[in-house]
Amino acid sequence: TKQHSISVSGLFMLGGNIIGDEIDLSKEEDHLECLAILASEDMITAPKGKNAHDGVPVMDGIIGKCPKKSTTVAIIQGGNHAGFGHYGPQTYPVPDGERTISHEEQQNETIRHLASYIQKIKKRHKRK
């Protein structure tokens, strides 16, 4: 079997976290910047709750599985799970929360966090 070397500088998760035991990136501090953008009204990947898919606390799937020193968690106040995309209301595996900000506001906030994150990765590469 031919093996391939993959170089990844960053991982971003929008309304998500790492679930299961197959992936643990916590020892990749020298190589990987992680960004998790969550939303305060998200009931599927609730920032202060458990992931609706596996019942594990959401933050365990971020802070516990990503490099501690190079991981940022941003929480969009008033946003929900569906607000990270354009796919309508989310009802599986549990009903999503109601946004208290507009869809456009949530997406603009997401873009702001992503742009900042990309600049951070670019600066890190310039230092190497």
C-alpha positions as CSV (number, residue, x, y, z in Angstrom):
1,T,0.0,0.0,0.0
2,K,1.4,3.4,-1.0
3,Q,1.3,5.9,1.8
4,H,0.8,9.6,1.3
5,S,2.1,12.4,3.4
6,I,-0.5,15.2,4.0
7,S,0.4,18.5,5.5
8,V,-2.5,20.3,7.2
9,S,-2.0,23.7,8.8
10,G,-5.5,24.2,10.1
11,L,-8.9,22.8,11.0
12,F,-12.0,24.8,11.4
13,M,-15.4,23.4,12.6
14,L,-18.6,25.3,12.1
15,G,-21.2,24.1,14.7
16,G,-19.2,20.9,15.1
17,N,-16.7,19.0,17.2
18,I,-14.7,15.8,16.9
19,I,-16.7,12.8,18.0
20,G,-15.6,9.2,18.6
21,D,-12.2,7.8,19.5
22,E,-10.7,7.6,16.1
23,I,-9.3,11.1,15.9
24,D,-7.1,12.8,18.5
25,L,-5.2,15.9,17.3
26,S,-4.3,17.1,20.8
27,K,-0.5,16.4,20.3
28,E,-0.3,18.4,17.1
29,E,0.4,21.8,18.8
30,D,3.4,22.6,16.6
31,H,1.6,21.9,13.4
32,L,-2.1,22.6,13.7
33,E,-4.2,25.6,14.4
34,C,-7.8,24.7,15.3
35,L,-10.9,27.0,15.3
36,A,-14.3,25.9,16.5
37,I,-17.1,28.3,15.9
38,L,-20.2,27.5,17.9
39,A,-23.5,29.2,18.4
40,S,-25.2,30.0,21.7
41,E,-28.7,28.8,20.5
42,D,-27.4,25.6,18.8
43,M,-29.1,22.6,20.4
44,I,-27.4,20.0,18.2
45,T,-23.8,21.0,19.1
46,A,-24.6,23.0,22.2
47,P,-21.5,24.9,23.5
48,K,-22.4,24.2,27.1
49,G,-24.1,20.9,26.6
50,K,-23.6,17.5,25.0
51,N,-23.4,16.6,21.4
52,A,-26.8,15.4,20.3
53,H,-25.1,12.6,18.2
54,D,-23.0,10.9,20.9
55,G,-23.9,12.4,24.2
56,V,-20.4,13.6,24.9
57,P,-19.9,17.2,26.1
58,V,-19.2,19.3,23.1
59,M,-16.2,21.0,24.6
60,D,-14.6,17.6,25.2
61,G,-14.7,17.1,21.4
62,I,-12.9,20.4,20.9
63,I,-10.5,21.1,23.9
64,G,-10.0,17.4,24.5
65,K,-9.2,16.4,21.0
66,C,-7.5,19.5,19.5
67,P,-4.2,21.0,20.5
68,K,-4.9,23.1,23.7
69,K,-2.4,25.9,23.0
70,S,-3.4,26.4,19.3
71,T,-7.2,26.0,19.5
72,T,-9.6,28.8,19.6
73,V,-13.3,28.5,20.4
74,A,-15.6,31.3,19.3
75,I,-19.3,31.4,20.3
76,I,-21.7,33.4,18.2
77,Q,-24.2,34.9,20.6
78,G,-27.8,34.4,19.2
79,G,-26.8,32.0,16.5
80,N,-28.0,28.5,15.9
81,H,-26.9,25.3,14.1
82,A,-28.7,26.0,10.9
83,G,-27.3,29.5,10.7
84,F,-23.9,28.1,9.6
85,G,-25.4,27.1,6.3
86,H,-28.4,27.5,4.0
87,Y,-30.2,24.2,4.5
88,G,-33.3,25.3,6.5
89,P,-34.4,24.3,10.0
90,Q,-32.5,21.4,11.7
91,T,-34.6,18.8,13.5
92,Y,-32.3,15.8,13.6
93,P,-31.2,14.4,16.0
94,V,-32.9,17.0,18.1
95,P,-34.7,20.3,17.1
96,D,-32.3,23.2,16.8
97,G,-32.7,26.3,18.9
98,E,-34.2,29.6,17.5
99,R,-31.7,32.2,16.3
100,T,-32.1,35.6,18.0
101,I,-29.9,37.3,15.4
102,S,-30.5,37.3,11.7
103,H,-29.1,34.7,9.4
104,E,-26.9,37.4,7.7
105,E,-25.5,38.5,11.1
106,Q,-24.6,35.0,12.0
107,Q,-22.9,34.4,8.7
108,N,-21.0,37.7,8.8
109,E,-19.8,36.9,12.3
110,T,-18.7,33.5,11.0
111,I,-16.8,35.1,8.1
112,R,-15.1,37.5,10.5
113,H,-13.8,34.7,12.7
114,L,-12.7,32.6,9.7
115,A,-10.8,35.6,8.1
116,S,-9.0,36.2,11.4
117,Y,-8.1,32.5,11.7
118,I,-6.7,32.4,8.1
119,Q,-4.5,35.4,8.8
120,K,-3.2,33.7,11.9
121,I,-2.3,30.6,9.9
122,K,-0.6,32.8,7.3
123,K,1.5,34.6,9.9
124,R,2.5,31.2,11.5
125,H,3.7,30.0,8.1
126,K,5.8,33.2,7.5
127,R,7.6,32.5,10.8
128,K,8.7,29.0,9.7
